[in-house]
Amino acid sequence: MAKAKLRVASDRLNTPTDLNPEDVTKIAHGLTVLLSDLFALFIKTKNFHWHVSGPNFRDYHLLLDEQSEQIFSIIDAVGERARKIGGTTLRSLGQAEGLKRVQDNNADYVSPLEMLKELRDDNKTLTANMRELHAVTDEANDVSTTSLLEEWIDQAEERTWFLYESTRDATESGH
């Protein structure tokens, strides 16, 4: 009986696609892991946005708010992409916790520069992880997911760049 219910549920969620079923499974899993990373990065960016302090408060607060909004705007598209190709995606925070590669930061206090450096490194790692998924989608001829990943990679590179420039020592920048 449980096997029949599982088959009925997966039949109802099986969106038609011309992609290879094995590729759909790999891509949907990769998108689910990416979605987990994005949720974790969004929460971390918001955490730092809420807790930043110091002389550059306004600039950092606004930067982190802008970056968290950009990350949040990607989240729905990632989950929906997995469904569009006939896969499934996240069902709970617990599942996301088990899949995410972005580490939490629950420290009572983190200096503003350490916040920015940590987010810089997280975004850089996210970029590398998306490039790996890009190779999978490209090989599967999933042009839509590949194209979306290219846009998201560009956005992550921009976040990394802004965070990098915000953490440079004044002597490095010629001042």
NULUM-731982 format. One record per residue (C-alpha): residue number from 1; residue in three letters; chain; x, y, z. Coordinates in pm, whole numbers, plus 50000, padded with zeros to 5 digits. Layout:
REM residues N
<pt><seq>NUM</seq><type>Ala</type><mol>A</mol><xx>X</xx><yy>Y</yy><zz>Z</zz></pt>
...
//
This chain:
REM residues 175
<pt><seq>1</seq><type>Met</type><mol>A</mol><xx>50000</xx><yy>50000</yy><zz>50000</zz></pt>
<pt><seq>2</seq><type>Ala</type><mol>A</mol><xx>50279</xx><yy>50247</yy><zz>50088</zz></pt>
<pt><seq>3</seq><type>Lys</type><mol>A</mol><xx>50452</xx><yy>50169</yy><zz>49758</zz></pt>
<pt><seq>4</seq><type>Ala</type><mol>A</mol><xx>50131</xx><yy>50244</yy><zz>49566</zz></pt>
<pt><seq>5</seq><type>Lys</type><mol>A</mol><xx>50091</xx><yy>50579</yy><zz>49748</zz></pt>
<pt><seq>6</seq><type>Leu</type><mol>A</mol><xx>50451</xx><yy>50669</yy><zz>49668</zz></pt>
<pt><seq>7</seq><type>Arg</type><mol>A</mol><xx>50399</xx><yy>50586</yy><zz>49301</zz></pt>
<pt><seq>8</seq><type>Val</type><mol>A</mol><xx>50077</xx><yy>50791</yy><zz>49286</zz></pt>
<pt><seq>9</seq><type>Ala</type><mol>A</mol><xx>50248</xx><yy>51087</yy><zz>49454</zz></pt>
<pt><seq>10</seq><type>Ser</type><mol>A</mol><xx>50547</xx><yy>51076</yy><zz>49220</zz></pt>
<pt><seq>11</seq><type>Asp</type><mol>A</mol><xx>50318</xx><yy>51033</yy><zz>48917</zz></pt>
<pt><seq>12</seq><type>Arg</type><mol>A</mol><xx>50130</xx><yy>51347</yy><zz>49020</zz></pt>
<pt><seq>13</seq><type>Leu</type><mol>A</mol><xx>50455</xx><yy>51542</yy><zz>49056</zz></pt>
<pt><seq>14</seq><type>Asn</type><mol>A</mol><xx>50610</xx><yy>51408</yy><zz>48736</zz></pt>
<pt><seq>15</seq><type>Thr</type><mol>A</mol><xx>50610</xx><yy>51713</yy><zz>48507</zz></pt>
<pt><seq>16</seq><type>Pro</type><mol>A</mol><xx>50660</xx><yy>51606</yy><zz>48144</zz></pt>
<pt><seq>17</seq><type>Thr</type><mol>A</mol><xx>51001</xx><yy>51688</yy><zz>47998</zz></pt>
<pt><seq>18</seq><type>Asp</type><mol>A</mol><xx>51220</xx><yy>51575</yy><zz>47714</zz></pt>
<pt><seq>19</seq><type>Leu</type><mol>A</mol><xx>51524</xx><yy>51562</yy><zz>47944</zz></pt>
<pt><seq>20</seq><type>Asn</type><mol>A</mol><xx>51672</xx><yy>51224</yy><zz>48033</zz></pt>
<pt><seq>21</seq><type>Pro</type><mol>A</mol><xx>51514</xx><yy>51100</yy><zz>48362</zz></pt>
<pt><seq>22</seq><type>Glu</type><mol>A</mol><xx>51857</xx><yy>51033</yy><zz>48515</zz></pt>
<pt><seq>23</seq><type>Asp</type><mol>A</mol><xx>51963</xx><yy>51387</yy><zz>48429</zz></pt>
<pt><seq>24</seq><type>Val</type><mol>A</mol><xx>51642</xx><yy>51524</yy><zz>48581</zz></pt>
<pt><seq>25</seq><type>Thr</type><mol>A</mol><xx>51723</xx><yy>51343</yy><zz>48906</zz></pt>
<pt><seq>26</seq><type>Lys</type><mol>A</mol><xx>52081</xx><yy>51480</yy><zz>48912</zz></pt>
<pt><seq>27</seq><type>Ile</type><mol>A</mol><xx>51976</xx><yy>51834</yy><zz>48822</zz></pt>
<pt><seq>28</seq><type>Ala</type><mol>A</mol><xx>51682</xx><yy>51844</yy><zz>49064</zz></pt>
<pt><seq>29</seq><type>His</type><mol>A</mol><xx>51910</xx><yy>51723</yy><zz>49343</zz></pt>
<pt><seq>30</seq><type>Gly</type><mol>A</mol><xx>52171</xx><yy>51985</yy><zz>49252</zz></pt>
<pt><seq>31</seq><type>Leu</type><mol>A</mol><xx>51904</xx><yy>52255</yy><zz>49252</zz></pt>
<pt><seq>32</seq><type>Thr</type><mol>A</mol><xx>51776</xx><yy>52133</yy><zz>49590</zz></pt>
<pt><seq>33</seq><type>Val</type><mol>A</mol><xx>52125</xx><yy>52158</yy><zz>49738</zz></pt>
<pt><seq>34</seq><type>Leu</type><mol>A</mol><xx>52163</xx><yy>52503</yy><zz>49581</zz></pt>
<pt><seq>35</seq><type>Leu</type><mol>A</mol><xx>51829</xx><yy>52604</yy><zz>49728</zz></pt>
<pt><seq>36</seq><type>Ser</type><mol>A</mol><xx>51948</xx><yy>52488</yy><zz>50072</zz></pt>
<pt><seq>37</seq><type>Asp</type><mol>A</mol><xx>52265</xx><yy>52695</yy><zz>50031</zz></pt>
<pt><seq>38</seq><type>Leu</type><mol>A</mol><xx>52065</xx><yy>53000</yy><zz>49924</zz></pt>
<pt><seq>39</seq><type>Phe</type><mol>A</mol><xx>51833</xx><yy>52978</yy><zz>50226</zz></pt>
<pt><seq>40</seq><type>Ala</type><mol>A</mol><xx>52136</xx><yy>52948</yy><zz>50456</zz></pt>
<pt><seq>41</seq><type>Leu</type><mol>A</mol><xx>52316</xx><yy>53238</yy><zz>50286</zz></pt>
<pt><seq>42</seq><type>Phe</type><mol>A</mol><xx>52002</xx><yy>53452</yy><zz>50295</zz></pt>
<pt><seq>43</seq><type>Ile</type><mol>A</mol><xx>51958</xx><yy>53395</yy><zz>50671</zz></pt>
<pt><seq>44</seq><type>Lys</type><mol>A</mol><xx>52328</xx><yy>53458</yy><zz>50738</zz></pt>
<pt><seq>45</seq><type>Thr</type><mol>A</mol><xx>52325</xx><yy>53778</yy><zz>50532</zz></pt>
<pt><seq>46</seq><type>Lys</type><mol>A</mol><xx>52012</xx><yy>53897</yy><zz>50716</zz></pt>
<pt><seq>47</seq><type>Asn</type><mol>A</mol><xx>52169</xx><yy>53800</yy><zz>51051</zz></pt>
<pt><seq>48</seq><type>Phe</type><mol>A</mol><xx>52471</xx><yy>54016</yy><zz>50973</zz></pt>
<pt><seq>49</seq><type>His</type><mol>A</mol><xx>52247</xx><yy>54294</yy><zz>50836</zz></pt>
<pt><seq>50</seq><type>Trp</type><mol>A</mol><xx>52058</xx><yy>54303</yy><zz>51167</zz></pt>
<pt><seq>51</seq><type>His</type><mol>A</mol><xx>52370</xx><yy>54283</yy><zz>51385</zz></pt>
<pt><seq>52</seq><type>Val</type><mol>A</mol><xx>52624</xx><yy>54499</yy><zz>51204</zz></pt>
<pt><seq>53</seq><type>Ser</type><mol>A</mol><xx>52756</xx><yy>54792</yy><zz>51409</zz></pt>
<pt><seq>54</seq><type>Gly</type><mol>A</mol><xx>53027</xx><yy>55054</yy><zz>51402</zz></pt>
<pt><seq>55</seq><type>Pro</type><mol>A</mol><xx>53138</xx><yy>55356</yy><zz>51202</zz></pt>
<pt><seq>56</seq><type>Asn</type><mol>A</mol><xx>53035</xx><yy>55215</yy><zz>50862</zz></pt>
<pt><seq>57</seq><type>Phe</type><mol>A</mol><xx>52700</xx><yy>55093</yy><zz>50993</zz></pt>
<pt><seq>58</seq><type>Arg</type><mol>A</mol><xx>52478</xx><yy>55259</yy><zz>50734</zz></pt>
<pt><seq>59</seq><type>Asp</type><mol>A</mol><xx>52685</xx><yy>55151</yy><zz>50433</zz></pt>
<pt><seq>60</seq><type>Tyr</type><mol>A</mol><xx>52721</xx><yy>54791</yy><zz>50554</zz></pt>
<pt><seq>61</seq><type>His</type><mol>A</mol><xx>52358</xx><yy>54770</yy><zz>50669</zz></pt>
<pt><seq>62</seq><type>Leu</type><mol>A</mol><xx>52234</xx><yy>54883</yy><zz>50327</zz></pt>
<pt><seq>63</seq><type>Leu</type><mol>A</mol><xx>52481</xx><yy>54661</yy><zz>50138</zz></pt>
<pt><seq>64</seq><type>Leu</type><mol>A</mol><xx>52374</xx><yy>54352</yy><zz>50330</zz></pt>
<pt><seq>65</seq><type>Asp</type><mol>A</mol><xx>52007</xx><yy>54437</yy><zz>50290</zz></pt>
<pt><seq>66</seq><type>Glu</type><mol>A</mol><xx>52052</xx><yy>54473</yy><zz>49914</zz></pt>
<pt><seq>67</seq><type>Gln</type><mol>A</mol><xx>52245</xx><yy>54147</yy><zz>49892</zz></pt>
<pt><seq>68</seq><type>Ser</type><mol>A</mol><xx>51991</xx><yy>53954</yy><zz>50102</zz></pt>
<pt><seq>69</seq><type>Glu</type><mol>A</mol><xx>51711</xx><yy>54078</yy><zz>49874</zz></pt>
<pt><seq>70</seq><type>Gln</type><mol>A</mol><xx>51903</xx><yy>53959</yy><zz>49568</zz></pt>
<pt><seq>71</seq><type>Ile</type><mol>A</mol><xx>51960</xx><yy>53616</yy><zz>49723</zz></pt>
<pt><seq>72</seq><type>Phe</type><mol>A</mol><xx>51594</xx><yy>53591</yy><zz>49828</zz></pt>
<pt><seq>73</seq><type>Ser</type><mol>A</mol><xx>51480</xx><yy>53677</yy><zz>49475</zz></pt>
<pt><seq>74</seq><type>Ile</type><mol>A</mol><xx>51662</xx><yy>53369</yy><zz>49341</zz></pt>
<pt><seq>75</seq><type>Ile</type><mol>A</mol><xx>51513</xx><yy>53122</yy><zz>49589</zz></pt>
<pt><seq>76</seq><type>Asp</type><mol>A</mol><xx>51172</xx><yy>53071</yy><zz>49429</zz></pt>
<pt><seq>77</seq><type>Ala</type><mol>A</mol><xx>51317</xx><yy>53040</yy><zz>49080</zz></pt>
<pt><seq>78</seq><type>Val</type><mol>A</mol><xx>51553</xx><yy>52762</yy><zz>49193</zz></pt>
<pt><seq>79</seq><type>Gly</type><mol>A</mol><xx>51275</xx><yy>52557</yy><zz>49351</zz></pt>
<pt><seq>80</seq><type>Glu</type><mol>A</mol><xx>51041</xx><yy>52611</yy><zz>49060</zz></pt>
<pt><seq>81</seq><type>Arg</type><mol>A</mol><xx>51310</xx><yy>52513</yy><zz>48810</zz></pt>
<pt><seq>82</seq><type>Ala</type><mol>A</mol><xx>51345</xx><yy>52172</yy><zz>48976</zz></pt>
<pt><seq>83</seq><type>Arg</type><mol>A</mol><xx>50969</xx><yy>52123</yy><zz>48944</zz></pt>
<pt><seq>84</seq><type>Lys</type><mol>A</mol><xx>50953</xx><yy>52247</yy><zz>48583</zz></pt>
<pt><seq>85</seq><type>Ile</type><mol>A</mol><xx>51185</xx><yy>51968</yy><zz>48471</zz></pt>
<pt><seq>86</seq><type>Gly</type><mol>A</mol><xx>50990</xx><yy>51700</yy><zz>48660</zz></pt>
<pt><seq>87</seq><type>Gly</type><mol>A</mol><xx>51196</xx><yy>51681</yy><zz>48976</zz></pt>
<pt><seq>88</seq><type>Thr</type><mol>A</mol><xx>51112</xx><yy>51761</yy><zz>49335</zz></pt>
<pt><seq>89</seq><type>Thr</type><mol>A</mol><xx>51279</xx><yy>51999</yy><zz>49574</zz></pt>
<pt><seq>90</seq><type>Leu</type><mol>A</mol><xx>51294</xx><yy>52105</yy><zz>49941</zz></pt>
<pt><seq>91</seq><type>Arg</type><mol>A</mol><xx>51014</xx><yy>52007</yy><zz>50168</zz></pt>
<pt><seq>92</seq><type>Ser</type><mol>A</mol><xx>51143</xx><yy>52135</yy><zz>50503</zz></pt>
<pt><seq>93</seq><type>Leu</type><mol>A</mol><xx>51403</xx><yy>52337</yy><zz>50689</zz></pt>
<pt><seq>94</seq><type>Gly</type><mol>A</mol><xx>51534</xx><yy>52011</yy><zz>50831</zz></pt>
<pt><seq>95</seq><type>Gln</type><mol>A</mol><xx>51601</xx><yy>51883</yy><zz>50481</zz></pt>
<pt><seq>96</seq><type>Ala</type><mol>A</mol><xx>51773</xx><yy>52213</yy><zz>50393</zz></pt>
<pt><seq>97</seq><type>Glu</type><mol>A</mol><xx>51986</xx><yy>52189</yy><zz>50708</zz></pt>
<pt><seq>98</seq><type>Gly</type><mol>A</mol><xx>52106</xx><yy>51845</yy><zz>50603</zz></pt>
<pt><seq>99</seq><type>Leu</type><mol>A</mol><xx>52197</xx><yy>51956</yy><zz>50250</zz></pt>
<pt><seq>100</seq><type>Lys</type><mol>A</mol><xx>52338</xx><yy>52307</yy><zz>50291</zz></pt>
<pt><seq>101</seq><type>Arg</type><mol>A</mol><xx>52708</xx><yy>52378</yy><zz>50255</zz></pt>
<pt><seq>102</seq><type>Val</type><mol>A</mol><xx>52698</xx><yy>52733</yy><zz>50395</zz></pt>
<pt><seq>103</seq><type>Gln</type><mol>A</mol><xx>52801</xx><yy>52730</yy><zz>50758</zz></pt>
<pt><seq>104</seq><type>Asp</type><mol>A</mol><xx>52594</xx><yy>52914</yy><zz>51018</zz></pt>
<pt><seq>105</seq><type>Asn</type><mol>A</mol><xx>52742</xx><yy>53185</yy><zz>51236</zz></pt>
<pt><seq>106</seq><type>Asn</type><mol>A</mol><xx>52570</xx><yy>53197</yy><zz>51574</zz></pt>
<pt><seq>107</seq><type>Ala</type><mol>A</mol><xx>52833</xx><yy>53406</yy><zz>51750</zz></pt>
<pt><seq>108</seq><type>Asp</type><mol>A</mol><xx>52706</xx><yy>53672</yy><zz>51989</zz></pt>
<pt><seq>109</seq><type>Tyr</type><mol>A</mol><xx>52929</xx><yy>53930</yy><zz>51821</zz></pt>
<pt><seq>110</seq><type>Val</type><mol>A</mol><xx>53110</xx><yy>53936</yy><zz>51487</zz></pt>
<pt><seq>111</seq><type>Ser</type><mol>A</mol><xx>53307</xx><yy>54242</yy><zz>51381</zz></pt>
<pt><seq>112</seq><type>Pro</type><mol>A</mol><xx>53173</xx><yy>54415</yy><zz>51070</zz></pt>
<pt><seq>113</seq><type>Leu</type><mol>A</mol><xx>53483</xx><yy>54332</yy><zz>50864</zz></pt>
<pt><seq>114</seq><type>Glu</type><mol>A</mol><xx>53469</xx><yy>53967</yy><zz>50969</zz></pt>
<pt><seq>115</seq><type>Met</type><mol>A</mol><xx>53102</xx><yy>53958</yy><zz>50867</zz></pt>
<pt><seq>116</seq><type>Leu</type><mol>A</mol><xx>53184</xx><yy>54092</yy><zz>50522</zz></pt>
<pt><seq>117</seq><type>Lys</type><mol>A</mol><xx>53483</xx><yy>53859</yy><zz>50479</zz></pt>
<pt><seq>118</seq><type>Glu</type><mol>A</mol><xx>53277</xx><yy>53557</yy><zz>50579</zz></pt>
<pt><seq>119</seq><type>Leu</type><mol>A</mol><xx>52998</xx><yy>53649</yy><zz>50337</zz></pt>
<pt><seq>120</seq><type>Arg</type><mol>A</mol><xx>53256</xx><yy>53719</yy><zz>50066</zz></pt>
<pt><seq>121</seq><type>Asp</type><mol>A</mol><xx>53397</xx><yy>53369</yy><zz>50107</zz></pt>
<pt><seq>122</seq><type>Asp</type><mol>A</mol><xx>53048</xx><yy>53214</yy><zz>50123</zz></pt>
<pt><seq>123</seq><type>Asn</type><mol>A</mol><xx>52949</xx><yy>53385</yy><zz>49798</zz></pt>
<pt><seq>124</seq><type>Lys</type><mol>A</mol><xx>53274</xx><yy>53280</yy><zz>49633</zz></pt>
<pt><seq>125</seq><type>Thr</type><mol>A</mol><xx>53211</xx><yy>52918</yy><zz>49736</zz></pt>
<pt><seq>126</seq><type>Leu</type><mol>A</mol><xx>52850</xx><yy>52944</yy><zz>49618</zz></pt>
<pt><seq>127</seq><type>Thr</type><mol>A</mol><xx>52981</xx><yy>53057</yy><zz>49279</zz></pt>
<pt><seq>128</seq><type>Ala</type><mol>A</mol><xx>53211</xx><yy>52755</yy><zz>49255</zz></pt>
<pt><seq>129</seq><type>Asn</type><mol>A</mol><xx>52926</xx><yy>52522</yy><zz>49352</zz></pt>
<pt><seq>130</seq><type>Met</type><mol>A</mol><xx>52698</xx><yy>52675</yy><zz>49089</zz></pt>
<pt><seq>131</seq><type>Arg</type><mol>A</mol><xx>52971</xx><yy>52628</yy><zz>48828</zz></pt>
<pt><seq>132</seq><type>Glu</type><mol>A</mol><xx>52977</xx><yy>52256</yy><zz>48912</zz></pt>
<pt><seq>133</seq><type>Leu</type><mol>A</mol><xx>52599</xx><yy>52234</yy><zz>48869</zz></pt>
<pt><seq>134</seq><type>His</type><mol>A</mol><xx>52633</xx><yy>52434</yy><zz>48546</zz></pt>
<pt><seq>135</seq><type>Ala</type><mol>A</mol><xx>52858</xx><yy>52160</yy><zz>48406</zz></pt>
<pt><seq>136</seq><type>Val</type><mol>A</mol><xx>52591</xx><yy>51900</yy><zz>48488</zz></pt>
<pt><seq>137</seq><type>Thr</type><mol>A</mol><xx>52308</xx><yy>52102</yy><zz>48329</zz></pt>
<pt><seq>138</seq><type>Asp</type><mol>A</mol><xx>52516</xx><yy>52186</yy><zz>48025</zz></pt>
<pt><seq>139</seq><type>Glu</type><mol>A</mol><xx>52606</xx><yy>51821</yy><zz>47968</zz></pt>
<pt><seq>140</seq><type>Ala</type><mol>A</mol><xx>52236</xx><yy>51728</yy><zz>48000</zz></pt>
<pt><seq>141</seq><type>Asn</type><mol>A</mol><xx>52144</xx><yy>51995</yy><zz>47743</zz></pt>
<pt><seq>142</seq><type>Asp</type><mol>A</mol><xx>51921</xx><yy>52165</yy><zz>48000</zz></pt>
<pt><seq>143</seq><type>Val</type><mol>A</mol><xx>51968</xx><yy>52505</yy><zz>47840</zz></pt>
<pt><seq>144</seq><type>Ser</type><mol>A</mol><xx>51716</xx><yy>52684</yy><zz>48062</zz></pt>
<pt><seq>145</seq><type>Thr</type><mol>A</mol><xx>51877</xx><yy>52580</yy><zz>48391</zz></pt>
<pt><seq>146</seq><type>Thr</type><mol>A</mol><xx>52220</xx><yy>52645</yy><zz>48242</zz></pt>
<pt><seq>147</seq><type>Ser</type><mol>A</mol><xx>52114</xx><yy>52996</yy><zz>48141</zz></pt>
<pt><seq>148</seq><type>Leu</type><mol>A</mol><xx>51966</xx><yy>53070</yy><zz>48483</zz></pt>
<pt><seq>149</seq><type>Leu</type><mol>A</mol><xx>52282</xx><yy>52947</yy><zz>48653</zz></pt>
<pt><seq>150</seq><type>Glu</type><mol>A</mol><xx>52487</xx><yy>53182</yy><zz>48439</zz></pt>
<pt><seq>151</seq><type>Glu</type><mol>A</mol><xx>52281</xx><yy>53477</yy><zz>48565</zz></pt>
<pt><seq>152</seq><type>Trp</type><mol>A</mol><xx>52301</xx><yy>53359</yy><zz>48927</zz></pt>
<pt><seq>153</seq><type>Ile</type><mol>A</mol><xx>52677</xx><yy>53305</yy><zz>48899</zz></pt>
<pt><seq>154</seq><type>Asp</type><mol>A</mol><xx>52714</xx><yy>53661</yy><zz>48772</zz></pt>
<pt><seq>155</seq><type>Gln</type><mol>A</mol><xx>52512</xx><yy>53791</yy><zz>49067</zz></pt>
<pt><seq>156</seq><type>Ala</type><mol>A</mol><xx>52720</xx><yy>53590</yy><zz>49317</zz></pt>
<pt><seq>157</seq><type>Glu</type><mol>A</mol><xx>53040</xx><yy>53720</yy><zz>49157</zz></pt>
<pt><seq>158</seq><type>Glu</type><mol>A</mol><xx>52911</xx><yy>54074</yy><zz>49195</zz></pt>
<pt><seq>159</seq><type>Arg</type><mol>A</mol><xx>52826</xx><yy>54016</yy><zz>49563</zz></pt>
<pt><seq>160</seq><type>Thr</type><mol>A</mol><xx>53175</xx><yy>53871</yy><zz>49615</zz></pt>
<pt><seq>161</seq><type>Trp</type><mol>A</mol><xx>53331</xx><yy>54173</yy><zz>49443</zz></pt>
<pt><seq>162</seq><type>Phe</type><mol>A</mol><xx>53137</xx><yy>54427</yy><zz>49652</zz></pt>
<pt><seq>163</seq><type>Leu</type><mol>A</mol><xx>53219</xx><yy>54241</yy><zz>49974</zz></pt>
<pt><seq>164</seq><type>Tyr</type><mol>A</mol><xx>53585</xx><yy>54214</yy><zz>49873</zz></pt>
<pt><seq>165</seq><type>Glu</type><mol>A</mol><xx>53611</xx><yy>54585</yy><zz>49797</zz></pt>
<pt><seq>166</seq><type>Ser</type><mol>A</mol><xx>53438</xx><yy>54667</yy><zz>50127</zz></pt>
<pt><seq>167</seq><type>Thr</type><mol>A</mol><xx>53698</xx><yy>54468</yy><zz>50321</zz></pt>
<pt><seq>168</seq><type>Arg</type><mol>A</mol><xx>54011</xx><yy>54603</yy><zz>50156</zz></pt>
<pt><seq>169</seq><type>Asp</type><mol>A</mol><xx>54253</xx><yy>54786</yy><zz>50378</zz></pt>
<pt><seq>170</seq><type>Ala</type><mol>A</mol><xx>54272</xx><yy>55161</yy><zz>50308</zz></pt>
<pt><seq>171</seq><type>Thr</type><mol>A</mol><xx>54644</xx><yy>55124</yy><zz>50231</zz></pt>
<pt><seq>172</seq><type>Glu</type><mol>A</mol><xx>54563</xx><yy>54864</yy><zz>49961</zz></pt>
<pt><seq>173</seq><type>Ser</type><mol>A</mol><xx>54325</xx><yy>55099</yy><zz>49782</zz></pt>
<pt><seq>174</seq><type>Gly</type><mol>A</mol><xx>54581</xx><yy>55379</yy><zz>49759</zz></pt>
<pt><seq>175</seq><type>His</type><mol>A</mol><xx>54459</xx><yy>55600</yy><zz>50046</zz></pt>
//
